[in-house]
Amino acid sequence: MKELSKVCLVYSIDMLGMGLSSRPIFNYDNAEDSIDFFVESLESWRKKVGIESFILGGHSFGGYISGHYCG
């Protein structure tokens, strides 16, 4: 991340409920609704920050959600 941030703007975020992020009520009982929850939260964040286009990468669960976000 340090080297990448020398050549472009980098955002490093925690998905909701992970790391130091907020812990909203999560009451989903199937995979599709759970995935939609995280994809929609990422899209909401993108809009609030005002990002029009970007390169998205993720690690572990973030990579899984990134794939669904782009798919």
Secondary structure as the mmCIF struct_conf table of DSSP 4:
data_model
#
loop_
_struct_conf.conf_type_id
_struct_conf.id
_struct_conf.beg_label_comp_id
_struct_conf.beg_label_asym_id
_struct_conf.beg_label_seq_id
_struct_conf.end_label_comp_id
_struct_conf.end_label_asym_id
_struct_conf.end_label_seq_id
TURN_TY1_P TURN_TY1_P1 LYS A 2 GLU A 3
HELX_RH_3T_P HELX_RH_3T_P1 LEU A 4 LYS A 6
TURN_TY1_P TURN_TY1_P2 VAL A 7 VAL A 7
BEND BEND1 CYS A 8 CYS A 8
HELX_LH_PP_P HELX_LH_PP_P1 ASP A 14 MET A 15
TURN_TY1_P TURN_TY1_P3 LEU A 16 GLY A 17
BEND BEND2 MET A 18 MET A 18
TURN_TY1_P TURN_TY1_P4 GLY A 19 LEU A 20
BEND BEND3 SER A 21 SER A 21
BEND BEND4 ASN A 30 ASN A 30
HELX_RH_AL_P HELX_RH_AL_P1 ALA A 31 VAL A 49
TURN_TY1_P TURN_TY1_P5 GLY A 50 GLY A 50
BEND BEND5 SER A 53 SER A 53
TURN_TY1_P TURN_TY1_P6 SER A 60 SER A 60
HELX_RH_AL_P HELX_RH_AL_P2 PHE A 61 CYS A 70
#
